[in-house]
Amino acid sequence: MLALRLARGAHPLVQLRRLLVAAASAGTGFLLLCTLGYAMGHPEASGGAALRLAWCVAPIAATVYFAVTVARTDPATRPRSGLSAMGLGPAKLMVLAAISTAVACSLGSMVALLLFLHLRGDLAGPPLDGAAAQLLAADTPLPLAAALTLLTLVPLTASVASALVLRPRPAKRGAEREQDEAEQPDAPAPAPSGLPWGVSLLTAGLAVETYASRTGGDAGLAMPGGLTGGSAGVLAGWGLTALALAVAGPGLTYLCGRILQAVRPGAMRLLAGRALQEEARRIGRPLGVLCAVASGWYAALTLHSGNRPDIGPLTTLGLLLVVGCAVLTLATAAIEARNARSDTTAALLQLGAPVTMLRGSAALRAGALAAMLGPLTWLVAALAALPLV
């Protein structure tokens, strides 16, 4: 009840984020139900049904990542003075965040179920002249237990992930905190440790792709919408190269901040570089995920530059979910970063810093990230697409 009251009294922008989470959950739930419909209509093709279910992992992961980001940036889950006296400590706020995430995702799952039943004709006759009846196996009774099990995947996973991300962490003792402050009085934030892991994953992915393409073998997995992707080993290497960008995102953002401050920086470059270093962990991972999605998109376009595959509505929905959740996650993280540095911005304005310098610093940060991550994403995508051609 408390979670519902907090949700009802939230800012309209926060409500919009929750509605977007519900929409993403509805789209992913509908894809899962369509996979169930395919399995019901083709009982002899169990391998094809399992492959369709495996291709739903990407939309599920994108939806859960977006839901966790929204839960982390929700003002209702932030510890505030006086809440602990009311019994709303960090552990209680974590539970409230998990409940709010589960409610939003469950709402989307229920919308997906109603839409699925409506298209099957189970509610008021088949719509669209029965065009979707064959795709959704309308002539076969729907196993309700299986449908509900699939629909609980996104709410359960998102709520557990939100609880893990927002779990209370033990605070340092006073002596340890004073020692850390004495050792690093004015140093920027430490560099993230994901860049070496990203390089290792990229190297491993390219090696797996090269080995799998040379050994040959059967055609392996077929991608959705009539896309051809080669053997399972090649696709696994392709996935590792995309994962490398996501893992290396915070490190690349931090490195971009250091480059901006190199060679006698002025006030604007120094401010932009320090801001990127401070925000590397907050916006670096969503940036890396978006670069991974763009890399996969570019590789797919390069692979099918000579033909035009028949991409169906479900494949289009899956692509829109992955790309849309990646973009919305980055936008949510950017808003969180802006709110986090609001005190610094206010202090600079009080000291007489011109507004043009702050705006120029923001534009410089965006331009530097685009200049670094754009060519790097293109290079990784080109290298990943070579064994696929």
Buried (B, 14 or more C-beta within 10 A) or exposed (E): EEBEEBBEEBEEEBEEBBEBBBBBBBBBBBBBBBBBBBBBBEEEEEEBBEBBBEBBEBBBBBBBBBBBBBBBBBEBBEEEEEBEEEEBEBEBBBBBBBBBBBBBBBBBBBBBBEBBBBBBBBEEEBBEEEEBBEBBBBEEEBEEEEBEEBBBBBBBBBBBBBBEBBEEEEEEEEEEEEEEEEEEEEEBBEBBEBBEBBBBBBEBBBEBBBEBBEEEEEEBBEBBBBBBBBBBBBBBBBBBBBBBBBBBBBBBBBBBBBBBBEEEBEEBBBBBBBBBBBBBBBBBBBBBBBBBBBBBBBBBEBBBEEEEBEBEEBBEBBBEBBBBBBBBBBBBBBEBBEEEBEEBBEEBEEEEBEEEBBEBBBEBBEEBBEEBBEEBBBEBBEBBBEBBE
